[in-house]
Every structure is written in C-alpha cells, then in structure tokens.
Amino acid sequence: MTNNLIAKPVVKNQYWIVTDGKQKVGNVIAKGSGYQVKIGNQHKEYPSTRSISTKEKIEFIPPAKQETKVINPFNTYPTVGKVFNSMLDVKRKIHLFTKTAKSKCYYAAGWYVIKQGQEFSVILCPKYIFVQRYECYGPFLSKDEAKNTINTI
C-alpha cells in the first residue's frame, strides 16, 4: 500500500471511497461486525476505522459540514429571534412561528395593538392565543404604526 491513500465519506460512518489523491482505488464499507476494505482485488476485514488507518495507512477525511439556512417564507413582518415551524393563518392572514424547533407555542409576527382589560397595549410578536382571545389590531410593520392605530380607535 502507498502512504497517500485518502478515504472520503459518501454515507456518514458507512461508506467511503478510497483515492490516491486523483483516482479511485477502492472503498471502505461498514459491516455489522466491523469494516471491509476493498482495494484492487484484495478484501480485508478490520474491527474499526482506527485500525484501518494504522495498518493500511488510509487517512479518513471527516465529512464536510453543511450549513443550513433558516428560510423564513413570510418575512414581511418583524419577528423576535430565530423563526422555527413557520406557518400562515390564512383566515387572519397572520404569519405564525415558534421560537424553538420543538415548541408548541405559536407567536404572531409583527406589531399588534391588543386590548387587555380596559387599555390597549402595543406588543411585538404576541402569543397567538392572545390574538385569538382578545380584541386586537395588526399586524403592523413598526411600533409607531401600531401606536398611531390606538389614537384612531
């Protein structure tokens, strides 16, 4: 074996392509009890990738990190922090979102004027249940726009 063999991952922790830097010379396949190295016509079994690295002189390259972009499909109105589980309330035409991936509490994007008790208050991204329960106006793009609405009510 040569010292310049590189194993590039195809399927994370299961399948690698072995190259000499330019051409494919073999592959490494994860089996139930270990790993099988196929280079040319030779097939060898190893218990771990570490033993392959030391005995066969194959360098395992870690998988490239893929950046995930969070795309907000309804980014017209301002939100607080990151947006997860974005959806649209079609009836009210309100962008709804959660603040974490596993949350079940939805918030409404934008500035709202909500009547709680006898007074109106201006709130950025109130909980969706407030929008459903209380008299409200919105969404608005800015706090000033929402405050001006209070004067006209």
N, C-alpha and C positions, 0 to 999 in steps of 0.2 A: 504494500500500500504506500501511496505517497503521503506526504505530510500536509498537503494543501487541500484536503477534502472539506467541503462545507455542506452541512445539512440545512436546507431551507424548509420551514414548515409550510405544508399545504393545508392539512387539517390539524388544528391545535392538539398537541400531545398524542397524535395518532398516526400521522403520515408525513414523511419528509422526503424531499428529493435531494440526492447527494450529487454535488457537482465538483469538478476540479477547478472551478473558477470561471470556466467558459462553457463546458458541455456537461450534460447529464451523464453520470457514470453508474448510478444506481439509486436505490431508495431504502428507507428505513420504515418498517411497518410495525405498529404496536399490535402485539398478540395478547391473548388472555393472560399468559404467564410471563411475558417479557416482550422482547423486541427482536425482529428478524431483520438482518442486514443483507441486502441483495446488491452485490457489486459484480458486474460481469456475469459469469456463470456460477459464482460462489454464493452460497446461502449459509449464514451463520446466525446462531441464536445467542442473545445476551439478556441478562436479567434487568438491566437498567440502561438509560442513556449515558449515564456517567461511565459505566464500564465500556460502552461503545467508544466514548471519547478517548479513554485511556488506551485501550487495546488496538483500536482501528485508526486512531489519530484523525477522527472526524470531529469537526467543530460544529456544534449546534447553535444556529443563529436564533435568538428569540423572535417571536412573531412581532411584526410591526404594529405599533399602537395605532388604532383607527380613531380619529377624532369624530365624536358625534356632535352634530349641531342640533340644538333645540330650535325647531322652527315653530314660530307662533303664527298659525294661519289667520288669526283675526287680530292683527296688531294695530288696529286703528286707535283703540283707547288705551290709556296708560295702565300699567299693572305694577304690583309690588313684587320685587324679586323675580325668581325664575318661575316660569309657567309650565305646569305639567297637566296632562289629561285635559287638553283644551277642547271645548265643545261650544255649540251655539244653541241658545234658547231661541228657537225660530219664532215662537209666538210673541215674545217680548223683544226680539232682536237684540239679545244681550250675549256678549262673549263671556263664557263661564270657564273657570280653570281651578285647579288645585295647586297648593304651594309645594307639595311633595308628591313623589310618584305613587305612593301607596295610600295617600289621603282620600277620605270620602267626603270631606268638607269642601264645598264649592264656593268660590268667590266670584263676584261680578266685576268685570274690568271697567275702569273709568271712574269718574267722579259722580256721586249721587247726592241728591237732596232727599233726606229721609225724615219723616215726621215721627218722632218718638215722644209720646206724651203730648204736650201742647206746643212744643217747639220743633222747628226744622233744624237739622244739622247737616253739614257738608262732610261726606265721608269718601275717602278713596278706597276703592275695592272692598265694599262691604260684603259680608257673607250673603250668599244667595238667598238664604232663608229670610233675611231681613227685607230683601227686595220683594219676596213673595208675601210676607205678612203685613208690612207697614205701607202706608201711603208714601210713594216715592216718585221722584222725577229724575230722569237721566237715561242713559249715561251722557256725561259731558267730557270734553277733552281737557278742560282746565278747571282749577278750583275757582277762579274768578267768574268763569261762565256759570258754574253751579251757584255761586253766591248771588249773581245777578238774577237768577231764576227765583230765589227766595223773595226778592223785592217785588216780583211780578205776581206772586201767588196771592 
